[in-house]
Amino acid sequence: MNKVLIIEDDKSIVELLSIHLQDLCCEVRSSQNGVEALKIATEEKFDLIILDLMLPGLNGMEVCRNLRTRDRNTPIMILSAKSEEIDKVLGLETGADDYLTKPFSVREFIARVKVIFRRSEKALHDDSPLNKAILKFGQLEIDTDLRKVTLDKMRIDLSPKEFELITLLASNPGKSYNRKRLLNLVWGYDFEGYEHTVNSHINRLRGKIEKDISKPTYILTTWGVGYRFNEEL
């Protein structure tokens, strides 16, 4: 049974989500206050956190940011009336795995929750050689089992999506991916119009692993296409 925390101050939305999550055999907890919710989320283990942005006590972005400093892996779905593109991109870049705007379709909500659970289940039970591998490229090392990246034997602090991006690229050196394909593979489905969030993640990755981001060694740009991992290392 998956355990879900709903952080939302609208009781009618909490009731609606709870009903449909329980239909998916989920155990549901809820909180209407950002400070209280952060305490609950750090004291208990959840399989999914559904997070509103406009909250009393502590806003949703701060809750998400705080959670990501303590827990890099628990999926977070932002559910917000803020529908501007910049808000969605900021939410994803803060560490959320998904962003759904109000008003929303219950069918779409359920579909997205199922995608998140499938990805979590796959990550938990996938025993393929790739997931147990240590990928080495010069001084850069990626441990896909421990979800750890080191450079010159120093650990690099990556968000979940940054780790998934570098692991995907490094597992397929020389293969070029366009932004839409990367969104589909890393986030699980298409985020229409948000392809440039990939650029932001790539730029942050380069800032963490490249000595000179203007002349990257590891993550290269394939002009007119997208990005690839350097196949000549």
Stockholm file with secondary structure:
# STOCKHOLM 1.0

chainA/1-233         MNKVLIIEDDKSIVELLSIHLQDLCCEVRSSQNGVEALKIATEEKFDLIILDLMLPGLNGMEVCRNLRTRDRNTPIMILSAKSEEIDKVLGLETGADDYLTKPFSVREFIARVKVIFRRSEKALHDDSPLNKAILKFGQLEIDTDLRKVTLDKMRIDLSPKEFELITLLASNPGKSYNRKRLLNLVWGYDFEGYEHTVNSHINRLRGKIEKDISKPTYILTTWGVGYRFNEEL
#=GR chainA/1-233 SS CCEEEEECSCHHHHHHHHHHHHHTTCEEEEESCHHHHHHHHHHSCCSEEEECSSCSSSCHHHHHHHHHHHCSSSCEEEEESCCCHHHHHHHHHHTCSEEEESSCCHHHHHHHHHHHHHHHHHHHHCCCGGGGCEEEETTEEEETTTTEEEETTEEECCCHHHHHHHHHHHTSTTCCBCHHHHHHHHHSSCCTTCTHHHHHHHHHHHHHHCSCTTSCSSEEEETTTEEEECTTC
#=GC SS_cons         CCEEEEECSCHHHHHHHHHHHHHTTCEEEEESCHHHHHHHHHHSCCSEEEECSSCSSSCHHHHHHHHHHHCSSSCEEEEESCCCHHHHHHHHHHTCSEEEESSCCHHHHHHHHHHHHHHHHHHHHCCCGGGGCEEEETTEEEETTTTEEEETTEEECCCHHHHHHHHHHHTSTTCCBCHHHHHHHHHSSCCTTCTHHHHHHHHHHHHHHCSCTTSCSSEEEETTTEEEECTTC
//
